[in-house]
Amino acid sequence: MKKDILKHRLVPEHTILSKSEVNKVLKELDIHSEQLPKIKQDDPVCKAIEAKPGDILKITRKSHTAGKFVTYRLVLE
């Protein structure tokens, strides 16, 4: 039986942003997508959510100090 890694307590929530969400985030951060931290397409979470190269992921982590911490990653081959 294969386990769903997305349900593991140590894996933060990953979502693929839409084009309009990407534009909004990049404008707010005043950066280009290439300036974001990277994540490989063959990462187990990328495979599970079917992320493609060029997609931008929103990663939401629970934080004891900040409550919730959001970061973004650019998917690479």
N, CA, C and O atoms as CSV, one atom per row, in Angstrom:
chain,resi,resn,atom,element,x,y,z
A,1,MET,N,N,0.844,-1.181,0.000
A,1,MET,CA,C,0.000,0.000,0.000
A,1,MET,C,C,0.894,1.250,0.000
A,1,MET,O,O,1.783,1.390,0.840
A,2,LYS,N,N,0.643,2.146,-0.947
A,2,LYS,CA,C,1.432,3.362,-1.079
A,2,LYS,C,C,0.869,4.453,-0.163
A,2,LYS,O,O,-0.342,4.669,-0.107
A,3,LYS,N,N,1.759,5.129,0.547
A,3,LYS,CA,C,1.336,6.193,1.448
A,3,LYS,C,C,1.263,7.520,0.696
A,3,LYS,O,O,2.027,7.759,-0.239
A,4,ASP,N,N,0.334,8.378,1.117
A,4,ASP,CA,C,0.191,9.710,0.537
A,4,ASP,C,C,1.108,10.658,1.307
A,4,ASP,O,O,0.823,11.015,2.451
A,5,ILE,N,N,2.217,11.067,0.671
A,5,ILE,CA,C,3.175,11.921,1.378
A,5,ILE,C,C,2.582,13.284,1.728
A,5,ILE,O,O,3.055,13.946,2.652
A,6,LEU,N,N,1.553,13.705,1.000
A,6,LEU,CA,C,0.944,15.011,1.272
A,6,LEU,C,C,0.223,15.044,2.616
A,6,LEU,O,O,-0.043,16.117,3.158
A,7,LYS,N,N,-0.089,13.870,3.148
A,7,LYS,CA,C,-0.780,13.794,4.428
A,7,LYS,C,C,0.185,13.656,5.619
A,7,LYS,O,O,-0.240,13.669,6.774
A,8,HIS,N,N,1.486,13.525,5.322
A,8,HIS,CA,C,2.464,13.381,6.394
A,8,HIS,C,C,2.557,14.681,7.187
A,8,HIS,O,O,2.529,15.765,6.605
A,9,ARG,N,N,2.666,14.581,8.503
A,9,ARG,CA,C,2.636,15.766,9.364
A,9,ARG,C,C,3.828,16.694,9.164
A,9,ARG,O,O,3.752,17.870,9.521
A,10,LEU,N,N,4.917,16.198,8.607
A,10,LEU,CA,C,6.085,17.038,8.389
A,10,LEU,C,C,6.121,17.700,7.007
A,10,LEU,O,O,7.007,18.514,6.741
A,11,VAL,N,N,5.180,17.367,6.130
A,11,VAL,CA,C,5.143,17.945,4.787
A,11,VAL,C,C,4.186,19.134,4.791
A,11,VAL,O,O,2.987,18.963,5.015
A,12,PRO,N,N,4.707,20.344,4.545
A,12,PRO,CA,C,3.824,21.513,4.539
A,12,PRO,C,C,2.902,21.503,3.317
A,12,PRO,O,O,3.119,20.749,2.368
A,13,GLU,N,N,1.886,22.338,3.355
A,13,GLU,CA,C,0.936,22.430,2.251
A,13,GLU,C,C,1.621,23.063,1.034
A,13,GLU,O,O,2.250,24.115,1.149
A,14,HIS,N,N,1.498,22.425,-0.116
A,14,HIS,CA,C,2.051,22.917,-1.380
A,14,HIS,C,C,0.889,23.132,-2.345
A,14,HIS,O,O,0.062,22.237,-2.525
A,15,THR,N,N,0.818,24.302,-2.964
A,15,THR,CA,C,-0.204,24.547,-3.986
A,15,THR,C,C,0.450,25.209,-5.191
A,15,THR,O,O,1.372,26.013,-5.048
A,16,ILE,N,N,-0.038,24.862,-6.382
A,16,ILE,CA,C,0.450,25.466,-7.623
A,16,ILE,C,C,-0.348,26.751,-7.839
A,16,ILE,O,O,-1.579,26.739,-7.830
A,17,LEU,N,N,0.369,27.858,-8.034
A,17,LEU,CA,C,-0.299,29.135,-8.240
A,17,LEU,C,C,-0.798,29.275,-9.677
A,17,LEU,O,O,-0.185,28.771,-10.618
A,18,SER,N,N,-1.928,29.973,-9.822
A,18,SER,CA,C,-2.448,30.303,-11.154
A,18,SER,C,C,-1.612,31.453,-11.716
A,18,SER,O,O,-0.855,32.089,-10.982
A,19,LYS,N,N,-1.748,31.720,-13.011
A,19,LYS,CA,C,-0.994,32.810,-13.649
A,19,LYS,C,C,-1.271,34.140,-12.960
A,19,LYS,O,O,-0.345,34.917,-12.729
A,20,SER,N,N,-2.531,34.413,-12.627
A,20,SER,CA,C,-2.859,35.693,-11.982
A,20,SER,C,C,-2.263,35.766,-10.579
A,20,SER,O,O,-1.825,36.832,-10.148
A,21,GLU,N,N,-2.244,34.637,-9.862
A,21,GLU,CA,C,-1.632,34.606,-8.530
A,21,GLU,C,C,-0.121,34.830,-8.634
A,21,GLU,O,O,0.467,35.534,-7.813
A,22,VAL,N,N,0.504,34.219,-9.657
A,22,VAL,CA,C,1.943,34.384,-9.878
A,22,VAL,C,C,2.255,35.859,-10.112
A,22,VAL,O,O,3.166,36.411,-9.496
A,23,ASN,N,N,1.496,36.493,-11.004
A,23,ASN,CA,C,1.729,37.908,-11.311
A,23,ASN,C,C,1.594,38.774,-10.064
A,23,ASN,O,O,2.392,39.686,-9.849
A,24,LYS,N,N,0.594,38.493,-9.248
A,24,LYS,CA,C,0.368,39.264,-8.029
A,24,LYS,C,C,1.536,39.095,-7.047
A,24,LYS,O,O,2.031,40.076,-6.491
A,25,VAL,N,N,1.965,37.861,-6.840
A,25,VAL,CA,C,3.059,37.574,-5.897
A,25,VAL,C,C,4.361,38.218,-6.362
A,25,VAL,O,O,5.057,38.856,-5.572
A,26,LEU,N,N,4.691,38.051,-7.646
A,26,LEU,CA,C,5.940,38.613,-8.160
A,26,LEU,C,C,5.938,40.135,-8.071
A,26,LEU,O,O,6.966,40.750,-7.787
A,27,LYS,N,N,4.779,40.736,-8.316
A,27,LYS,CA,C,4.664,42.199,-8.217
A,27,LYS,C,C,4.827,42.644,-6.762
A,27,LYS,O,O,5.534,43.613,-6.485
A,28,GLU,N,N,4.172,41.933,-5.828
A,28,GLU,CA,C,4.277,42.279,-4.405
A,28,GLU,C,C,5.716,42.161,-3.909
A,28,GLU,O,O,6.187,43.001,-3.142
A,29,LEU,N,N,6.409,41.114,-4.350
A,29,LEU,CA,C,7.783,40.884,-3.905
A,29,LEU,C,C,8.802,41.680,-4.720
A,29,LEU,O,O,9.972,41.768,-4.349
A,30,ASP,N,N,8.343,42.262,-5.840
A,30,ASP,CA,C,9.188,43.043,-6.751
A,30,ASP,C,C,10.402,42.228,-7.209
A,30,ASP,O,O,11.545,42.676,-7.119
A,31,ILE,N,N,10.115,41.009,-7.707
A,31,ILE,CA,C,11.166,40.116,-8.203
A,31,ILE,C,C,10.696,39.428,-9.484
A,31,ILE,O,O,9.525,39.508,-9.856
A,32,HIS,N,N,11.635,38.751,-10.150
A,32,HIS,CA,C,11.322,37.889,-11.294
A,32,HIS,C,C,11.266,36.458,-10.775
A,32,HIS,O,O,11.879,36.146,-9.754
A,33,SER,N,N,10.541,35.593,-11.463
A,33,SER,CA,C,10.376,34.209,-10.996
A,33,SER,C,C,11.715,33.488,-10.818
A,33,SER,O,O,11.848,32.637,-9.939
A,34,GLU,N,N,12.716,33.829,-11.656
A,34,GLU,CA,C,14.025,33.174,-11.567
A,34,GLU,C,C,14.747,33.484,-10.252
A,34,GLU,O,O,15.696,32.792,-9.883
A,35,GLN,N,N,14.295,34.524,-9.548
A,35,GLN,CA,C,14.918,34.912,-8.287
A,35,GLN,C,C,14.367,34.122,-7.094
A,35,GLN,O,O,14.890,34.221,-5.983
A,36,LEU,N,N,13.324,33.349,-7.328
A,36,LEU,CA,C,12.735,32.543,-6.259
A,36,LEU,C,C,13.614,31.333,-5.953
A,36,LEU,O,O,14.370,30.882,-6.813
A,37,PRO,N,N,13.520,30.808,-4.732
A,37,PRO,CA,C,14.186,29.522,-4.456
A,37,PRO,C,C,13.632,28.464,-5.412
A,37,PRO,O,O,12.502,28.575,-5.888
A,38,LYS,N,N,14.421,27.461,-5.678
A,38,LYS,CA,C,14.045,26.438,-6.664
A,38,LYS,C,C,13.644,25.132,-5.984
A,38,LYS,O,O,14.010,24.859,-4.841
A,39,ILE,N,N,12.872,24.331,-6.736
A,39,ILE,CA,C,12.518,22.974,-6.325
A,39,ILE,C,C,12.497,22.129,-7.594
A,39,ILE,O,O,11.993,22.572,-8.626
A,40,LYS,N,N,13.035,20.930,-7.526
A,40,LYS,CA,C,13.103,20.066,-8.710
A,40,LYS,C,C,11.767,19.383,-8.987
A,40,LYS,O,O,11.029,19.032,-8.066
A,41,GLN,N,N,11.473,19.203,-10.268
A,41,GLN,CA,C,10.240,18.549,-10.690
A,41,GLN,C,C,10.151,17.128,-10.150
A,41,GLN,O,O,9.051,16.618,-9.939
A,42,ASP,N,N,11.302,16.475,-9.921
A,42,ASP,CA,C,11.267,15.099,-9.426
A,42,ASP,C,C,11.200,15.022,-7.892
A,42,ASP,O,O,11.301,13.935,-7.323
A,43,ASP,N,N,11.031,16.175,-7.221
A,43,ASP,CA,C,10.787,16.173,-5.779
A,43,ASP,C,C,9.491,15.392,-5.531
A,43,ASP,O,O,8.529,15.554,-6.283
A,44,PRO,N,N,9.447,14.555,-4.498
A,44,PRO,CA,C,8.249,13.744,-4.252
A,44,PRO,C,C,6.948,14.555,-4.154
A,44,PRO,O,O,5.907,14.099,-4.627
A,45,VAL,N,N,6.992,15.730,-3.556
A,45,VAL,CA,C,5.772,16.541,-3.459
A,45,VAL,C,C,5.383,17.080,-4.835
A,45,VAL,O,O,4.201,17.095,-5.180
A,46,CYS,N,N,6.365,17.523,-5.623
A,46,CYS,CA,C,6.070,17.999,-6.980
A,46,CYS,C,C,5.414,16.901,-7.809
A,46,CYS,O,O,4.463,17.151,-8.549
A,47,LYS,N,N,5.933,15.688,-7.677
A,47,LYS,CA,C,5.335,14.557,-8.392
A,47,LYS,C,C,3.898,14.336,-7.929
A,47,LYS,O,O,3.006,14.107,-8.746
A,48,ALA,N,N,3.676,14.405,-6.618
A,48,ALA,CA,C,2.346,14.134,-6.062
A,48,ALA,C,C,1.305,15.155,-6.515
A,48,ALA,O,O,0.144,14.805,-6.724
A,49,ILE,N,N,1.719,16.427,-6.670
A,49,ILE,CA,C,0.747,17.450,-7.080
A,49,ILE,C,C,0.834,17.752,-8.575
A,49,ILE,O,O,0.150,18.639,-9.084
A,50,GLU,N,N,1.697,16.989,-9.274
A,50,GLU,CA,C,1.876,17.099,-10.720
A,50,GLU,C,C,2.333,18.492,-11.151
A,50,GLU,O,O,1.818,19.051,-12.119
A,51,ALA,N,N,3.309,19.047,-10.420
A,51,ALA,CA,C,3.882,20.345,-10.772
A,51,ALA,C,C,4.816,20.182,-11.967
A,51,ALA,O,O,5.536,19.189,-12.079
A,52,LYS,N,N,4.793,21.157,-12.843
A,52,LYS,CA,C,5.597,21.135,-14.065
A,52,LYS,C,C,6.668,22.230,-14.006
A,52,LYS,O,O,6.507,23.206,-13.272
A,53,PRO,N,N,7.762,22.080,-14.771
A,53,PRO,CA,C,8.774,23.141,-14.817
A,53,PRO,C,C,8.129,24.473,-15.209
A,53,PRO,O,O,7.323,24.546,-16.137
A,54,GLY,N,N,8.507,25.517,-14.479
A,54,GLY,CA,C,7.932,26.838,-14.725
A,54,GLY,C,C,6.806,27.184,-13.757
A,54,GLY,O,O,6.483,28.358,-13.573
A,55,ASP,N,N,6.205,26.162,-13.133
A,55,ASP,CA,C,5.159,26.421,-12.134
A,55,ASP,C,C,5.785,27.077,-10.906
A,55,ASP,O,O,6.962,26.874,-10.606
A,56,ILE,N,N,4.984,27.860,-10.213
A,56,ILE,CA,C,5.423,28.428,-8.944
A,56,ILE,C,C,4.534,27.849,-7.858
A,56,ILE,O,O,3.307,27.885,-7.942
A,57,LEU,N,N,5.194,27.310,-6.829
A,57,LEU,CA,C,4.479,26.691,-5.718
A,57,LEU,C,C,4.420,27.642,-4.533
A,57,LEU,O,O,5.385,28.343,-4.226
A,58,LYS,N,N,3.283,27.652,-3.884
A,58,LYS,CA,C,3.127,28.359,-2.616
A,58,LYS,C,C,3.224,27.284,-1.539
A,58,LYS,O,O,2.467,26.313,-1.544
A,59,ILE,N,N,4.165,27.471,-0.618
A,59,ILE,CA,C,4.380,26.494,0.452
A,59,ILE,C,C,4.021,27.170,1.767
A,59,ILE,O,O,4.622,28.175,2.149
A,60,THR,N,N,3.032,26.604,2.453
A,60,THR,CA,C,2.547,27.177,3.704
A,60,THR,C,C,2.928,26.258,4.848
A,60,THR,O,O,2.462,25.122,4.938
A,61,ARG,N,N,3.789,26.774,5.724
A,61,ARG,CA,C,4.260,25.999,6.873
A,61,ARG,C,C,3.638,26.543,8.150
A,61,ARG,O,O,3.409,27.746,8.283
A,62,LYS,N,N,3.371,25.648,9.080
A,62,LYS,CA,C,2.941,26.065,10.405
A,62,LYS,C,C,4.191,26.444,11.183
A,62,LYS,O,O,5.206,25.750,11.130
A,63,SER,N,N,4.103,27.564,11.911
A,63,SER,CA,C,5.252,28.058,12.662
A,63,SER,C,C,4.839,28.360,14.092
A,63,SER,O,O,3.800,28.975,14.332
A,64,HIS,N,N,5.663,27.924,15.039
A,64,HIS,CA,C,5.361,28.198,16.447
A,64,HIS,C,C,5.483,29.681,16.754
A,64,HIS,O,O,4.786,30.189,17.632
A,65,THR,N,N,6.358,30.385,16.043
A,65,THR,CA,C,6.569,31.805,16.323
A,65,THR,C,C,5.737,32.722,15.440
A,65,THR,O,O,5.235,33.740,15.915
A,66,ALA,N,N,5.582,32.383,14.170
A,66,ALA,CA,C,4.853,33.249,13.239
A,66,ALA,C,C,3.411,32.799,13.020
A,66,ALA,O,O,2.631,33.526,12.406
A,67,GLY,N,N,3.048,31.632,13.503
A,67,GLY,CA,C,1.709,31.098,13.259
A,67,GLY,C,C,1.660,30.371,11.926
A,67,GLY,O,O,1.400,29.169,11.862
A,68,LYS,N,N,1.918,31.131,10.857
A,68,LYS,CA,C,1.920,30.565,9.511
A,68,LYS,C,C,3.005,31.283,8.718
A,68,LYS,O,O,3.107,32.508,8.769
A,69,PHE,N,N,3.810,30.526,7.990
A,69,PHE,CA,C,4.890,31.093,7.187
A,69,PHE,C,C,4.707,30.636,5.751
A,69,PHE,O,O,4.605,29.439,5.484
A,70,VAL,N,N,4.665,31.600,4.814
A,70,VAL,CA,C,4.461,31.284,3.404
A,70,VAL,C,C,5.738,31.582,2.629
A,70,VAL,O,O,6.360,32.629,2.812
A,71,THR,N,N,6.117,30.654,1.768
A,71,THR,CA,C,7.256,30.846,0.882
A,71,THR,C,C,6.859,30.340,-0.503
A,71,THR,O,O,5.862,29.635,-0.661
A,72,TYR,N,N,7.651,30.712,-1.494
A,72,TYR,CA,C,7.355,30.335,-2.865
A,72,TYR,C,C,8.574,29.680,-3.482
A,72,TYR,O,O,9.708,30.019,-3.142
A,73,ARG,N,N,8.342,28.729,-4.401
A,73,ARG,CA,C,9.428,28.033,-5.085
A,73,ARG,C,C,9.099,27.915,-6.575
A,73,ARG,O,O,7.947,27.719,-6.964
A,74,LEU,N,N,10.138,28.039,-7.388
A,74,LEU,CA,C,10.021,27.847,-8.827
A,74,LEU,C,C,10.384,26.411,-9.143
A,74,LEU,O,O,11.432,25.930,-8.713
A,75,VAL,N,N,9.535,25.715,-9.888
A,75,VAL,CA,C,9.790,24.321,-10.253
A,75,VAL,C,C,10.718,24.268,-11.464
A,75,VAL,O,O,10.478,24.911,-12.486
A,76,LEU,N,N,11.796,23.475,-11.317
A,76,LEU,CA,C,12.758,23.248,-12.401
A,76,LEU,C,C,12.748,21.788,-12.824
A,76,LEU,O,O,12.296,20.918,-12.080
A,77,GLU,N,N,13.259,21.524,-14.047
A,77,GLU,CA,C,13.364,20.134,-14.530
A,77,GLU,C,C,14.280,19.331,-13.657
A,77,GLU,O,O,14.489,18.144,-13.909
